[in-house]
Structures are given as structure tokens and as C-alpha cells.
Amino acid sequence: MRFLRDCADAVIDLLLPSVCPACLVADGPGLCSACAALIVRNPHPCPWCAAPRADVAAACRQCGGRGIVHIGTATVACAYHGVIERLVTAAKASGRPSAVRALVSL
């Protein structure tokens, strides 16, 4: 079944021009350079709630180092807004394989 889906995706990619899964305008199949530049990385997340911090030693402004009840640790690679929010929505709501591939590549 996976083979058939991969074949169908390949045929669609041949027949329809690939576009950036985030902006749907620029050439794809992956993220265009403009969308990739807009992704906000989270280099120093709080180990308990994953909120962004200025550096590893900085106190968390979200949870104050107390974390979230019933969650041991949390990790977030990127801030959930803009490009990432559009990709997650496209992957979950529309089931677009290109959005899923773009998220996995991050």
C-alpha cells in the first residue's frame, strides 16, 4: 500500500508543479528559502515546559522552573507560529504529504 501511495505522489509531482508547502507560491517541493528564513528556532528551551529562554542559564519566564503538572520534560525545536503553524495545520487538517515531509526535515 505504501508503494502505491509513493507512486501516486510521484505522478502528482510530475503532473502538477511542486510548490513550497508553507506559502504555496514559491517553487518546491521543500520549503522555499523565504519560508525557511522565517522559522523561529528554539535553541534554549526550558527543559520543563519548552518555553524559549535567552540562554541555558536563564530562568524560565513561563513556568519559573516549576514545569507543567504531570509532564516530566518537554522539547520544542521551533516556535509554533507563522510557517510552522501553517505546516502543522496543512499536515493535520489537509493531510498534505509535502507539509509532513517539510516538518520532518526540520
Buried (B, 14 or more C-beta within 10 A) or exposed (E): EEEEEEEEBEEEBEEEEBBBBBBBEBEBBBBBEEBBEBBEEBEBBBBBBBBBBEEEEEEBEBBEEEBBEEEEEBEBEBBEEBBBEBBBEBBEEEEBBBBBBBBEEE
